[in-house]
Amino acid sequence: MAVSGVLGVFKDLDTAIAGVDALNELGYTRADFEVLTNAPYPEGTFGEEHGMHRLGLFPLVGAACGFSVGLLITGATQMAFPLVTGGKPLFSIPPMIIIMYEGTLLAAVIFTVIGLLFESRLPRLGSNLYDPRITAGYIGLLLHAPAEKVSEAAAALRRAGAEDVILEEQPAPAAAKAPQRKGASA
C-alpha cells in the first residue's frame, strides 16, 4: 500500500488542535502524523502520550566505555613497555587516573550528543513536505496516509481551519512496456 504525505498549515494553536481532533475522528492515531512547529509546546498539547526517553543512559554507557578504554590504553602501554625505575611499581596510578578521567569525559560527551540525535529522531529522512511559514510561527500537521485516503484527510484538515493543505507529489508509475521480439513486424 502506497503512503502519501499531507501537510496542513495552521495559523494558531487552537486551529491546529482542531486539525488533530479531525484526524483522530478519521481514525488516525498520533503515530500517523507529526506536529511541526518552531516553538516548544508542553507535552500533551497535541494529544501525544508521555513517552519514556533513554537520554540519561547514553552518557553513562559512554562514561563506562571511555573509562574502560582509558584503563586499557594506560595499562597496556605500561605492560608493553615495562620501565621499572628504582624499585617503583610497574603501574603508575596517578598518570593513569588523568588519562582515564579524560577518556571518561570525552566518551560521555560524545555519547550524549549521539543520544540527543537519536532521541530527537534526527536527521529526519522521511517526507520532503515542509512549508517555510512554519518557521514564522505557523503549526504544521504532517500526515502519512494511504494514497487512497489522502483527499479525505486533506478535506478534513481544510474543514478544521487549515490555512493551506499541501499534498506530496507521488512519482507517476512507469508504464509497462510489452517486450518486442526482434524481427517481428508491427
C-alpha positions as a Markdown table, in Angstrom:
| # | Residue | x | y | z |
|---|---|---|---|---|
| 1 | Met | 0.0 | 0.0 | 0.0 |
| 2 | Ala | 1.5 | 3.4 | -1.1 |
| 3 | Val | 1.7 | 6.0 | 1.6 |
| 4 | Ser | 1.4 | 9.7 | 0.7 |
| 5 | Gly | 2.0 | 12.8 | 2.8 |
| 6 | Val | -0.4 | 15.6 | 3.6 |
| 7 | Leu | 0.8 | 18.8 | 5.3 |
| 8 | Gly | -1.9 | 21.0 | 6.9 |
| 9 | Val | -0.6 | 24.5 | 7.8 |
| 10 | Phe | -2.4 | 26.2 | 10.7 |
| 11 | Lys | -2.1 | 29.8 | 11.9 |
| 12 | Asp | -2.6 | 29.2 | 15.6 |
| 13 | Leu | -2.7 | 26.6 | 18.3 |
| 14 | Asp | -6.5 | 26.3 | 18.6 |
| 15 | Thr | -7.0 | 25.5 | 14.9 |
| 16 | Ala | -4.0 | 23.1 | 15.0 |
| 17 | Ile | -5.7 | 21.2 | 17.9 |
| 18 | Ala | -8.9 | 21.2 | 15.8 |
| 19 | Gly | -6.9 | 19.6 | 13.0 |
| 20 | Val | -5.6 | 17.0 | 15.4 |
| 21 | Asp | -9.1 | 16.2 | 16.5 |
| 22 | Ala | -10.3 | 16.0 | 12.9 |
| 23 | Leu | -7.5 | 13.5 | 12.1 |
| 24 | Asn | -8.5 | 11.5 | 15.2 |
| 25 | Glu | -12.1 | 11.4 | 14.1 |
| 26 | Leu | -10.9 | 9.9 | 10.8 |
| 27 | Gly | -9.3 | 7.1 | 12.7 |
| 28 | Tyr | -5.6 | 8.3 | 12.5 |
| 29 | Thr | -3.6 | 7.8 | 15.6 |
| 30 | Arg | -0.8 | 10.0 | 16.9 |
| 31 | Ala | 1.7 | 7.7 | 15.3 |
| 32 | Asp | 0.3 | 8.5 | 11.9 |
| 33 | Phe | 1.1 | 12.2 | 11.9 |
| 34 | Glu | 3.8 | 14.7 | 13.2 |
| 35 | Val | 3.4 | 18.2 | 14.5 |
| 36 | Leu | 5.8 | 20.6 | 13.0 |
| 37 | Thr | 6.3 | 23.9 | 14.9 |
| 38 | Asn | 9.1 | 26.4 | 15.7 |
| 39 | Ala | 8.1 | 26.7 | 19.3 |
| 40 | Pro | 8.1 | 24.2 | 22.1 |
| 41 | Tyr | 4.7 | 23.3 | 23.5 |
| 42 | Pro | 4.1 | 21.4 | 26.7 |
| 43 | Glu | 3.9 | 17.6 | 26.3 |
| 44 | Gly | 0.4 | 16.5 | 25.7 |
| 45 | Thr | -0.7 | 19.7 | 23.9 |
| 46 | Phe | -1.4 | 17.9 | 20.7 |
| 47 | Gly | -2.6 | 14.6 | 22.2 |
| 48 | Glu | 0.7 | 12.8 | 22.5 |
| 49 | Glu | 1.3 | 10.5 | 25.4 |
| 50 | His | 4.1 | 10.8 | 27.9 |
| 51 | Gly | 6.9 | 8.8 | 26.4 |
| 52 | Met | 9.9 | 7.4 | 28.1 |
| 53 | His | 13.3 | 8.5 | 26.9 |
| 54 | Arg | 16.6 | 6.9 | 27.4 |
| 55 | Leu | 18.8 | 10.1 | 27.2 |
| 56 | Gly | 20.3 | 9.6 | 30.7 |
| 57 | Leu | 21.5 | 6.1 | 29.7 |
| 58 | Phe | 23.7 | 7.4 | 26.9 |
| 59 | Pro | 26.3 | 9.4 | 29.0 |
| 60 | Leu | 26.5 | 6.5 | 31.5 |
| 61 | Val | 27.3 | 4.0 | 28.8 |
| 62 | Gly | 29.7 | 6.5 | 27.2 |
| 63 | Ala | 31.5 | 7.1 | 30.5 |
| 64 | Ala | 31.9 | 3.4 | 31.2 |
| 65 | Cys | 33.3 | 2.9 | 27.7 |
| 66 | Gly | 35.7 | 5.8 | 28.0 |
| 67 | Phe | 36.9 | 4.7 | 31.4 |
| 68 | Ser | 37.5 | 1.2 | 30.1 |
| 69 | Val | 39.4 | 2.4 | 27.0 |
| 70 | Gly | 41.5 | 4.7 | 29.2 |
| 71 | Leu | 42.3 | 1.9 | 31.5 |
| 72 | Leu | 43.1 | -0.4 | 28.6 |
| 73 | Ile | 45.4 | 2.1 | 26.9 |
| 74 | Thr | 47.3 | 3.1 | 30.0 |
| 75 | Gly | 47.6 | -0.5 | 31.4 |
| 76 | Ala | 48.5 | -2.0 | 28.0 |
| 77 | Thr | 51.2 | 0.7 | 27.4 |
| 78 | Gln | 52.8 | 0.1 | 30.7 |
| 79 | Met | 52.7 | -3.7 | 30.2 |
| 80 | Ala | 54.1 | -3.4 | 26.6 |
| 81 | Phe | 57.0 | -1.1 | 27.7 |
| 82 | Pro | 57.9 | -2.1 | 31.3 |
| 83 | Leu | 60.1 | 0.6 | 32.8 |
| 84 | Val | 60.9 | -0.3 | 36.3 |
| 85 | Thr | 62.8 | 2.7 | 37.9 |
| 86 | Gly | 64.3 | 2.4 | 41.4 |
| 87 | Gly | 62.0 | -0.4 | 42.6 |
| 88 | Lys | 58.8 | 1.6 | 42.0 |
| 89 | Pro | 55.7 | -0.4 | 40.9 |
| 90 | Leu | 55.2 | -1.2 | 37.2 |
| 91 | Phe | 51.7 | 0.5 | 37.1 |
| 92 | Ser | 51.9 | 4.2 | 38.0 |
| 93 | Ile | 48.4 | 5.1 | 39.2 |
| 94 | Pro | 48.4 | 9.0 | 39.1 |
| 95 | Pro | 49.1 | 9.3 | 35.3 |
| 96 | Met | 46.6 | 6.5 | 34.7 |
| 97 | Ile | 43.9 | 8.4 | 36.6 |
| 98 | Ile | 44.4 | 11.5 | 34.4 |
| 99 | Ile | 44.0 | 9.5 | 31.1 |
| 100 | Met | 41.0 | 7.5 | 32.4 |
| 101 | Tyr | 39.3 | 10.8 | 33.6 |
| 102 | Glu | 39.8 | 12.4 | 30.2 |
| 103 | Gly | 38.6 | 9.3 | 28.3 |
| 104 | Thr | 35.6 | 9.1 | 30.6 |
| 105 | Leu | 34.6 | 12.7 | 29.9 |
| 106 | Leu | 35.2 | 12.6 | 26.2 |
| 107 | Ala | 33.2 | 9.4 | 25.7 |
| 108 | Ala | 30.4 | 10.7 | 27.9 |
| 109 | Val | 30.1 | 13.9 | 25.8 |
| 110 | Ile | 30.3 | 12.1 | 22.5 |
| 111 | Phe | 27.6 | 9.5 | 23.6 |
| 112 | Thr | 25.4 | 12.4 | 24.9 |
| 113 | Val | 25.5 | 14.1 | 21.5 |
| 114 | Ile | 24.7 | 10.8 | 19.8 |
| 115 | Gly | 21.9 | 10.2 | 22.3 |
| 116 | Leu | 20.4 | 13.7 | 21.7 |
| 117 | Leu | 20.4 | 13.0 | 17.9 |
| 118 | Phe | 18.9 | 9.5 | 18.5 |
| 119 | Glu | 16.2 | 10.6 | 20.9 |
| 120 | Ser | 15.3 | 13.6 | 18.8 |
| 121 | Arg | 15.0 | 11.3 | 15.7 |
| 122 | Leu | 17.4 | 13.5 | 13.8 |
| 123 | Pro | 18.2 | 13.7 | 10.9 |
| 124 | Arg | 14.7 | 13.4 | 9.5 |
| 125 | Leu | 15.0 | 11.3 | 6.4 |
| 126 | Gly | 11.3 | 10.8 | 5.7 |
| 127 | Ser | 9.0 | 13.2 | 3.8 |
| 128 | Asn | 10.1 | 16.3 | 2.0 |
| 129 | Leu | 6.9 | 18.2 | 2.8 |
| 130 | Tyr | 7.6 | 21.4 | 4.6 |
| 131 | Asp | 6.3 | 25.0 | 4.5 |
| 132 | Pro | 8.5 | 27.9 | 5.3 |
| 133 | Arg | 5.7 | 29.6 | 7.2 |
| 134 | Ile | 6.3 | 27.0 | 10.0 |
| 135 | Thr | 9.5 | 28.8 | 11.0 |
| 136 | Ala | 7.5 | 32.0 | 11.1 |
| 137 | Gly | 5.1 | 30.7 | 13.8 |
| 138 | Tyr | 2.6 | 28.6 | 11.9 |
| 139 | Ile | 1.9 | 25.0 | 13.0 |
| 140 | Gly | 2.1 | 22.1 | 10.6 |
| 141 | Leu | 0.4 | 18.7 | 10.8 |
| 142 | Leu | 2.3 | 16.2 | 8.6 |
| 143 | Leu | 0.1 | 13.1 | 8.0 |
| 144 | His | 1.4 | 9.9 | 6.5 |
| 145 | Ala | -1.8 | 8.4 | 5.0 |
| 146 | Pro | -2.6 | 5.7 | 2.4 |
| 147 | Ala | -2.7 | 7.1 | -1.1 |
| 148 | Glu | -6.4 | 6.4 | -1.5 |
| 149 | Lys | -7.3 | 8.3 | 1.7 |
| 150 | Val | -5.3 | 11.5 | 1.0 |
| 151 | Ser | -8.2 | 13.5 | -0.4 |
| 152 | Glu | -10.4 | 12.7 | 2.6 |
| 153 | Ala | -7.7 | 13.7 | 5.0 |
| 154 | Ala | -7.0 | 17.0 | 3.1 |
| 155 | Ala | -10.7 | 17.8 | 3.2 |
| 156 | Ala | -10.8 | 17.2 | 7.0 |
| 157 | Leu | -7.8 | 19.4 | 7.6 |
| 158 | Arg | -9.4 | 22.2 | 5.5 |
| 159 | Arg | -12.6 | 21.9 | 7.5 |
| 160 | Ala | -10.7 | 22.1 | 10.7 |
| 161 | Gly | -9.3 | 25.5 | 9.7 |
| 162 | Ala | -6.0 | 24.9 | 7.8 |
| 163 | Glu | -4.7 | 27.9 | 6.0 |
| 164 | Asp | -3.2 | 25.7 | 3.4 |
| 165 | Val | -3.0 | 22.0 | 2.6 |
| 166 | Ile | -0.1 | 20.7 | 0.7 |
| 167 | Leu | -0.1 | 17.2 | -0.9 |
| 168 | Glu | 3.0 | 15.2 | -1.5 |
| 169 | Glu | 3.6 | 14.6 | -5.2 |
| 170 | Gln | 3.9 | 10.9 | -5.9 |
| 171 | Pro | 6.0 | 9.8 | -8.9 |
| 172 | Ala | 4.0 | 8.6 | -11.8 |
| 173 | Pro | 4.1 | 4.8 | -12.2 |
| 174 | Ala | 6.2 | 3.7 | -15.2 |
| 175 | Ala | 4.0 | 2.4 | -18.0 |
| 176 | Ala | 4.6 | -1.3 | -18.5 |
| 177 | Lys | 6.1 | -1.9 | -21.9 |
| 178 | Ala | 5.4 | -5.1 | -23.8 |
| 179 | Pro | 8.6 | -6.8 | -24.8 |
| 180 | Gln | 9.1 | -6.7 | -28.6 |
| 181 | Arg | 10.8 | -9.5 | -30.4 |
| 182 | Lys | 13.4 | -8.9 | -33.0 |
| 183 | Gly | 12.3 | -9.3 | -36.5 |
| 184 | Ala | 8.6 | -9.0 | -35.5 |
| 185 | Ser | 6.6 | -6.7 | -37.7 |
| 186 | Ala | 4.4 | -4.1 | -36.2 |
